[in-house]
């Protein structure tokens, strides 16, 4: 995939799903449907599992060093610091930008139903991770994400799950009907 252009998520009440749209600099748009169950897993277990990769490298080292005095506290300290980092990144973003749709749809205009998301640490180079979405139909999209972009992706999805009224526990401060990140 060419460089990331924009990332957009919006709730579709008729489908009771979130439509995730990702464009690249080549004018392609990839559309994925996220179910409530998938979002629950992504914003719960998966988000906790990848918390260390949501922190800038120097911040991750500081959190681990400061929590090593208390057994078992490294994980909770990392999760808490990653959530704080997500809020910081969100406060610096303009989520109100208009989404510019792609011109080509390599996976189709209807969108694919997502069943898995994976993160490969440093899979796209030092400090740049590979975030992969896999559909039920076997289609996949892998994008390069920095800790800042990973936090922004979580923020966008959390904002839209709030708008959907799904009752998922998130750390988002505000609710939005749609959120676009560029």
C-alpha positions as CSV (number, residue, x, y, z in Angstrom):
1,X,0.0,0.0,0.0
2,X,1.2,3.5,-0.8
3,X,1.5,6.0,2.0
4,X,-1.5,6.6,4.3
5,X,-3.7,9.4,3.2
6,X,-6.6,9.5,5.6
7,X,-8.3,7.3,8.2
8,X,-12.1,7.6,8.8
9,X,-14.7,5.8,10.9
10,X,-18.4,6.4,11.0
11,X,-21.3,4.5,12.6
12,X,-23.9,3.1,10.3
13,X,-27.1,2.6,12.3
14,X,-28.8,0.4,9.6
15,X,-26.0,-2.1,9.8
16,X,-25.2,-1.5,13.5
17,X,-21.6,-1.5,12.5
18,X,-18.7,0.9,12.0
19,X,-17.5,1.6,8.6
20,X,-13.7,2.1,8.6
21,X,-12.3,3.8,5.6
22,X,-8.6,4.1,4.9
23,X,-7.2,6.0,1.9
24,X,-3.7,6.1,0.6
25,X,-1.7,8.6,-1.4
26,X,-2.4,6.6,-4.6
27,X,-6.1,7.4,-4.4
28,X,-7.2,3.9,-3.2
29,X,-9.8,3.5,-0.5
30,X,-10.1,0.4,1.6
31,X,-13.4,-0.2,3.4
32,X,-13.9,-2.4,6.4
33,X,-16.9,-3.1,8.6
34,X,-16.3,-3.4,12.4
35,X,-18.9,-5.2,14.5
36,X,-19.6,-4.5,18.2
37,X,-17.9,-7.7,19.1
38,X,-14.8,-6.9,17.1
39,X,-14.6,-3.4,18.7
40,X,-15.0,-4.8,22.2
41,X,-12.1,-7.1,21.6
42,X,-10.0,-4.5,19.8
43,X,-10.6,-1.8,22.4
44,X,-10.2,-4.3,25.3
45,X,-7.7,-7.1,25.1
46,X,-5.9,-6.1,22.0
47,X,-5.4,-2.5,23.2
48,X,-4.0,-3.7,26.5
49,X,-1.8,-6.2,24.7
50,X,-0.2,-3.5,22.5
51,X,0.0,-0.8,25.1
52,X,3.8,-0.8,25.2
53,X,3.8,0.0,21.4
54,X,1.5,2.9,21.9
55,X,4.3,4.7,23.8
56,X,7.2,6.6,22.3
57,X,10.4,4.4,23.0
58,X,11.8,6.7,25.6
59,X,8.5,6.9,27.5
60,X,8.1,3.1,27.5
61,X,11.6,2.7,29.1
62,X,10.7,5.3,31.7
63,X,7.4,3.6,32.6
64,X,9.0,0.1,32.9
65,X,11.9,1.4,35.0
66,X,9.7,3.3,37.4
67,X,7.3,0.4,37.9
68,X,9.9,-2.4,38.4
69,X,9.9,-1.8,42.1
70,X,6.4,-3.2,42.4
71,X,5.8,-6.7,41.0
72,X,3.1,-6.9,38.4
73,X,2.7,-3.2,38.2
74,X,4.6,-2.8,34.9
75,X,1.6,-3.9,32.8
76,X,-0.9,-1.6,34.5
77,X,1.5,1.3,34.5
78,X,2.2,0.8,30.8
79,X,-1.6,0.6,30.0
80,X,-2.2,3.8,32.1
81,X,0.6,5.7,30.4
82,X,-0.5,4.5,27.0
83,X,-4.0,5.8,27.7
84,X,-2.6,9.1,28.8
85,X,-0.5,9.2,25.6
86,X,-3.6,8.5,23.6
87,X,-5.4,11.5,25.2
88,X,-2.4,13.7,24.5
89,X,-2.2,12.7,20.9
90,X,-6.0,13.2,20.5
91,X,-5.8,16.7,22.0
92,X,-3.3,17.6,19.2
93,X,-5.4,16.2,16.3
94,X,-8.0,17.9,14.1
95,X,-10.7,15.2,14.0
96,X,-13.2,17.5,12.1
97,X,-11.5,17.4,8.7
98,X,-13.6,16.4,5.7
99,X,-12.9,12.9,4.5
100,X,-11.8,12.8,0.9
101,X,-13.0,9.4,-0.6
102,X,-10.7,7.3,-2.7
103,X,-11.1,6.8,-6.5
104,X,-10.4,3.1,-6.6
105,X,-11.6,0.4,-4.3
106,X,-9.2,-2.6,-4.4
107,X,-11.3,-4.6,-1.9
108,X,-14.6,-3.5,-3.4
109,X,-17.0,-0.5,-2.6
110,X,-19.2,-2.5,-0.2
111,X,-16.4,-3.2,2.3
112,X,-15.1,-6.3,4.0
113,X,-16.1,-7.6,7.4
114,X,-13.1,-7.5,9.7
115,X,-12.4,-10.5,12.0
116,X,-8.8,-9.9,13.2
117,X,-6.4,-7.2,13.8
118,X,-2.7,-7.8,14.5
119,X,0.3,-5.7,15.4
120,X,3.8,-6.6,14.4
121,X,6.3,-4.5,16.5
122,X,8.8,-2.8,14.3
123,X,7.3,-4.6,11.3
124,X,7.8,-1.6,9.1
125,X,11.2,-0.5,10.6
126,X,12.4,0.7,14.0
127,X,9.6,2.5,15.8
128,X,7.1,1.8,13.0
129,X,4.8,-1.1,13.5
130,X,2.8,-3.1,11.0
131,X,-1.0,-3.0,11.8
132,X,-2.9,-5.6,9.9
133,X,-6.7,-6.0,9.4
134,X,-7.9,-9.4,8.2
135,X,-11.4,-9.8,6.8
136,X,-13.7,-12.8,7.1
137,X,-13.3,-13.3,3.4
138,X,-9.5,-13.5,3.7
139,X,-8.7,-10.1,2.5
140,X,-6.0,-8.2,4.4
141,X,-4.6,-4.7,4.7
142,X,-1.4,-3.9,6.5
143,X,-0.4,-0.3,7.3
144,X,2.7,1.2,8.9
145,X,1.9,2.9,12.2
146,X,3.9,4.9,14.7
147,X,2.8,5.0,18.3
148,X,1.1,8.3,17.6
149,X,-0.9,7.0,14.7
150,X,-1.8,3.8,16.6
151,X,-3.2,6.0,19.4
152,X,-5.1,8.1,16.9
153,X,-6.6,5.0,15.3
154,X,-7.8,3.8,18.8
155,X,-9.2,7.3,19.5
156,X,-11.2,7.5,16.3
157,X,-12.7,4.0,16.8
158,X,-13.5,4.8,20.5
159,X,-15.2,8.1,19.5
160,X,-17.4,6.3,17.0
161,X,-18.3,3.4,19.4
162,X,-19.5,6.1,21.9
163,X,-21.7,7.6,19.2
164,X,-23.0,4.1,18.4
165,X,-24.1,3.8,22.0
166,X,-22.6,0.3,22.4
167,X,-21.6,0.9,26.0
168,X,-18.0,-0.1,25.5
169,X,-15.5,1.2,28.1
170,X,-13.1,3.6,26.4
171,X,-10.9,6.4,27.3
172,X,-12.2,8.9,24.8
173,X,-13.2,12.3,26.3
174,X,-15.7,13.4,23.7
175,X,-18.2,11.7,21.4
176,X,-18.4,12.3,17.6
177,X,-20.7,11.1,14.9
178,X,-17.7,10.7,12.6
179,X,-14.0,11.1,13.0
180,X,-11.5,11.6,10.2
181,X,-7.7,11.6,10.7
182,X,-5.2,12.7,8.2
